Amino acid sequence: MNWMELDQEYIMPTYNRLPITVDKAEGNYLIDESGKRYLDLFGGLAVNVLGHSHPHLMETLHQQSSKFLHVSNFFLNKPAITLAHRLIEHSVKGKVYFGNSGAEAAEGAVKLIHKWSKQQSEEKSGVAVLKNSFHGRTLGVIRMTRQPGIYQDFPAADFPVYEAEAEDIASLENIFNEKQPAALLMEPVLGSGGIMPLSSDFLQKAEALCRRYNVLFCMDEIQTGMGRTGELFAYQRAQVTPDIILFAKGIGGGLPLGGFIARSGLDGMFQPGDHGTTFGPSPLSAALGNAVLDVLMEQGGLEEGRENAEYLWKQLESLQQETGAIQDIRGAGMMLGIVLDADAKEVKNIQQRLLQRGFMINITQGTIIRLLPPLTLNKEETDAFVAALKGEIAREEV
Ligand SMILES: Cc1ncc(COP(=O)(O)O)c(C=O)c1O
C-alpha cells in the first residue's frame, strides 16, 4: 500500500507531509511500518510532553474508557472538574473554559475579552499581538496569527487586531496610546514564529503597561505550557500574573483538549449560551490531562524535564563552539530553535538525512530547526542526536 499516494489522493494537502507512515510509537521513538525507529524530537508539535505510551497515561486511558467515552456537557464531568481545579491551583485563581484545540482556546478567549471590553467602554475593542505570532487558523482568530501567507487571503472577523514588535515596549505603548485594545495576547516563546523567547524584562514591562492602560494581559501557553520550558507555564519564569492563560497541545496527553483559564473577576463573563462545544472537554481527554499533571507535578516529571533540557542545551552549545556553523540556539527548556549558517534547501537536506539516520526534527520559518522533544529525552538519546547533527552539519558544509 502506498500511503503517501493515497494521502495525496484523498486528503487535502494542508500540510507538507514527511514520507513516514508511523505504525507504532513507544517511549521517545516513532516506529514505521518496516520497523525502523526514529527518535521523536518533533514531539507531535509540542503535544507529546511525556513521549509515547507513557504507562500512567495508558492506564488512565484504559480506566476512563472502560467507564464511558462521552456523555454530554449537560452532566457533571468529574475528570474535567478535577483538572480545572488543579490547573487553577497551579496558576491563577479563577475559572476554566474547555474546548478541543488551540484555535478554539483562542476563539473562546476572544469572545470573553469582547464581553469584558463592552463592560469597560464602547471604544475599547480588539487585541494587540506580536509580529510573527501564532494563535490559530480558524477565521475568528486567524488575524491574530501575524505571519506572512497565513491570514492575508481570508476574510477578517470584525474586531481590530494590532501588531506590535516583540521586545519593543515602545511599539506596544504606541498602540495602547493611539488605539484602545481590550487585550494583549502573547506567546512567552514565539513558537512557529521562529522560537523567539520573550525576556522576563519585556513580559514584566508589558504587564505593567497593561495594568496602566486597563488592558487584559493574556498568555498563549498552547505550545509553551505543560512543563515545556521548565515550569508548568512559561509565564511563571517571568513572575508575571496573566488575566487569561490559553492552553492546548500537551495538556491532553495526545488527545484533543484546549481551553483557557480566566482569573477571578473575568470568570463570570460567560453565562449559559454564551459559548460552548459538544466535546468541551471529552472526559477521556480530561482524564489524560489529570494524568499529565500527575506525572509533571507529583511524580517528578517537571524536574526530570528540566534536567534533561539542561543537558541537551549543554551538548548543543558545545557543538556550537566546536563547529562554528551554528549561528544561534534559542528558546527555553525543551523548546529550541537552532539557526544554522545555511539556506532553506540545505536545512531541508539536513532534515532528510537525519530522518534516514532515525532522527525526526521539525523546521519552522524555512530555515530554523525546531526541537520540541519530550521532557523524557534522556542523556543517551541526546548524545546520539547531537552526534548525528554534528555529522550532518559537517556534510552539508554549512
Ligand atoms: C502558540 C499557539 N497558539 C495556538 C495554536 C493553535 O493550536 P491548534 O493547532 O490546536 O488549533 C498553536 C498551534 O501550533 C500554537 O503553537
The ligand as a Tripos MOL2 file, in Angstrom:
@<TRIPOS>MOLECULE
LIG
   16    16     1     0     0
SMALL
NO_CHARGES

@<TRIPOS>ATOM
      1 C1          1.0840   29.2160   20.3470 C.3       1 LIG1
      2 C2         -0.0080   28.5480   19.5810 C.ar      1 LIG1
      3 N1         -1.2650   29.0230   19.6810 N.ar      1 LIG1
      4 C3         -2.2860   28.4450   19.0220 C.ar      1 LIG1
      5 C4         -2.0860   27.3350   18.2250 C.ar      1 LIG1
      6 C5         -3.2520   26.6840   17.5190 C.3       1 LIG1
      7 O1         -3.4820   25.4330   18.0720 O.3       1 LIG1
      8 P1         -4.2970   24.3160   17.2580 P.3       1 LIG1
      9 O2         -3.4110   23.8660   16.1410 O.co2     1 LIG1
     10 O3         -4.5500   23.2380   18.2790 O.co2     1 LIG1
     11 O4         -5.5560   24.9490   16.7750 O.co2     1 LIG1
     12 C6         -0.7940   26.8230   18.0840 C.ar      1 LIG1
     13 C7         -0.5450   25.6620   17.1960 C.2       1 LIG1
     14 O5          0.5380   25.4260   16.7460 O.2       1 LIG1
     15 C8          0.2740   27.4340   18.7800 C.ar      1 LIG1
     16 O6          1.5160   26.9890   18.6860 O.3       1 LIG1
@<TRIPOS>BOND
     1     1     2 1
     2     2     3 ar
     3     2    15 ar
     4     3     4 ar
     5     4     5 ar
     6     5     6 1
     7     5    12 ar
     8     6     7 1
     9     7     8 1
    10     8     9 2
    11     8    10 1
    12     8    11 1
    13    12    13 1
    14    12    15 ar
    15    13    14 2
    16    15    16 1
@<TRIPOS>SUBSTRUCTURE
     1 LIG1         1 GROUP 0 **** ****
